[in-house]
Amino acid sequence: MLIVLSLVVTPLRGGDWLEHRDCDRAAKLGVIGFLYLSNTLLLIFFWFDRQHSVSGTLHEIVMRRYLWFGTSALVLMTPAGPHVD
């Protein structure tokens, strides 16, 4: 929901309809939404699918190609998210 809200506000950034602080709020909503969603998905996988096993989670991520690519993308995107000035 937070990511959708930030995307709704994003097209208005080009016009004079929003002040600069409103654009900052939209960016912060996007960052919070990204972090919330990524952490929620990882916790659901860890808690329900892997039965609280860290080694089982890491083993599954290494063994499944699609999980490896998804986790790699998440790790690469995470440093780009929190840079909201």
C-alpha positions as CSV (number, residue, x, y, z in Angstrom):
1,M,0.0,0.0,0.0
2,L,2.8,2.4,0.8
3,I,4.5,1.7,-2.5
4,V,1.2,2.4,-4.3
5,L,0.8,5.7,-2.4
6,S,4.2,6.8,-3.4
7,L,3.6,5.9,-7.0
8,V,0.3,7.9,-7.0
9,V,2.1,11.0,-5.8
10,T,5.1,10.5,-8.1
11,P,3.4,11.8,-11.4
12,L,2.5,15.0,-9.6
13,R,6.2,15.8,-8.9
14,G,6.7,17.5,-12.3
15,G,4.1,20.1,-11.8
16,D,3.7,22.9,-9.3
17,W,0.9,21.0,-7.5
18,L,3.1,19.6,-4.7
19,E,5.6,21.3,-2.6
20,H,9.1,19.9,-2.2
21,R,8.4,18.4,1.2
22,D,5.4,16.5,-0.3
23,C,7.9,14.9,-2.8
24,D,10.1,14.0,0.1
25,R,7.2,12.3,1.8
26,A,6.5,10.3,-1.3
27,A,10.1,9.2,-1.5
28,K,10.0,8.2,2.1
29,L,6.8,6.3,1.6
30,G,8.4,4.4,-1.2
31,V,11.5,3.5,0.9
32,I,9.4,2.4,3.8
33,G,7.1,0.4,1.5
34,F,10.1,-1.3,-0.1
35,L,11.8,-2.2,3.2
36,Y,8.5,-3.4,4.7
37,L,7.6,-5.6,1.7
38,S,11.0,-7.1,1.3
39,N,11.4,-7.9,5.1
40,T,7.9,-9.3,5.2
41,L,8.5,-11.6,2.3
42,L,11.8,-12.8,3.8
43,L,10.2,-13.4,7.2
44,I,7.3,-15.3,5.7
45,F,9.7,-17.6,3.8
46,F,11.9,-18.0,6.9
47,W,9.0,-18.5,9.4
48,F,6.5,-20.6,7.5
49,D,8.4,-22.4,4.7
50,R,11.7,-23.1,6.5
51,Q,10.4,-23.6,10.0
52,H,12.7,-21.0,11.7
53,S,15.9,-22.6,10.4
54,V,18.5,-20.1,9.3
55,S,20.7,-22.8,7.8
56,G,17.7,-24.3,6.0
57,T,16.8,-20.9,4.6
58,L,20.3,-20.2,3.4
59,H,20.6,-23.7,1.9
60,E,17.3,-23.3,0.1
61,I,18.3,-19.9,-1.3
62,V,21.6,-21.3,-2.6
63,M,19.9,-24.4,-4.1
64,R,17.0,-22.7,-5.9
65,R,18.1,-20.6,-8.8
66,Y,15.0,-18.3,-8.7
67,L,15.6,-17.6,-5.0
68,W,19.2,-16.9,-5.6
69,F,18.4,-14.3,-8.3
70,G,15.6,-12.7,-6.2
71,T,17.8,-12.5,-3.1
72,S,20.7,-11.1,-5.1
73,A,18.4,-8.4,-6.6
74,L,17.1,-7.6,-3.1
75,V,20.6,-7.2,-1.7
76,L,21.6,-5.1,-4.6
77,M,18.6,-2.8,-4.4
78,T,18.7,-2.3,-0.6
79,P,21.5,0.2,-0.6
80,A,19.7,2.3,-3.2
81,G,16.6,2.6,-1.1
82,P,17.5,4.6,2.1
83,H,19.2,7.5,0.3
84,V,16.3,10.0,0.9
85,D,17.6,13.5,1.5
